[in-house]
Amino acid sequence: MRFLFLVLFGLGGCAVLVALGLWQLDRMAWKRGVIADIEARLEAAPTALPEAPDPEADRLRAVTVEGAVGEGRLRVFGTWRGGGAGHRVVVPLETPAEAGGRRILVDLGVSPEGTEPIPARLLVTGNLDWPAESGGAIPDPDGDLWFGRDVPAMAAALGTEPVMVVARTVSPAGIPVRPAPVGTAGIPDNHLGYAVQWFGLALVWAGMTAFLGWRMTRPTA
C-alpha cells in the first residue's frame, strides 16, 4: 500500500510540474506572437495621420506628421533604464490647412529638464499611442509638470485632439530632445526559463520518488 501511494504521489507531482512547464511554453508562444505583432506595427511604412484615429485599431500605427509647434508644452517626469531621470516633452503640433488643419499631441522624447527650446516647425515620424499610465498634473509655478501620460487629460490641457504621436525621428536634427520611441524592450519574455525550471523540478521529483521507492525495497536491519 505504501509503495502504491508513493507511485501515485510521484506520478501526480511529476504531472503537475510538467503541466506547468508546458503552460509556460504556451505562454511563451503567445507572448512572442504579441511581440511580433507589435514590432510589425512599429516597423510598417509610415502613413498620413488617419482622419479619425481609433485607440484600438490604430494603436502603434506608424505615421508622419509635419507642422508648426503650438503654444504650451507638458513635461512628464520619469526614469529610464540606462538613461537616469528626465522629462518627456509633449507639445502640440498644428498641421497645415492642406493637411487637414489638425492640432495633435507629439511626444518628442526625453531631455534632462524638458525646458530646452524647440524649433517652430517639425517633421515627425513616429507611432500613434494612447499610453495607459497613471499620473496627472501637480501644482508648480508653470503647471506643466506631470507624472504620467494621460492623452485625454493632456489634450484638454493643450487644446488638442486626444491623439498622440510618439516620435521615432524628428527633423530638423539636433533638437535638444532625444526620441524615446515605443518599443518591445519593456515586455518581459522569461517563459522559457520558467519552463526549464518546472521541467527540472519534475526531474528532481521523479528522481526523489525513485530513490524513496528504492529505499522502500531495501531490507531493513
Secondary structure, DSSP 8 states (H G I E B T S, - for coil): -HHHHHHHHHHHHHHHHHHHHHHHHHHHHHHHHHHHHHHHHHHS--B---SS--TTTTTT-EEEEEEEE-S--EEEEEEETTTEEEEEEEEEEE--GGGT--EEEEEEEEESSS-S---SEEEEEEEE--------B---SSS-EESS--HHHHHHHHT--S-EEEEEEEESTT-S-B-----STTS---HHHHHHHHHHHHHHHHHHHHHHHHHHHS---
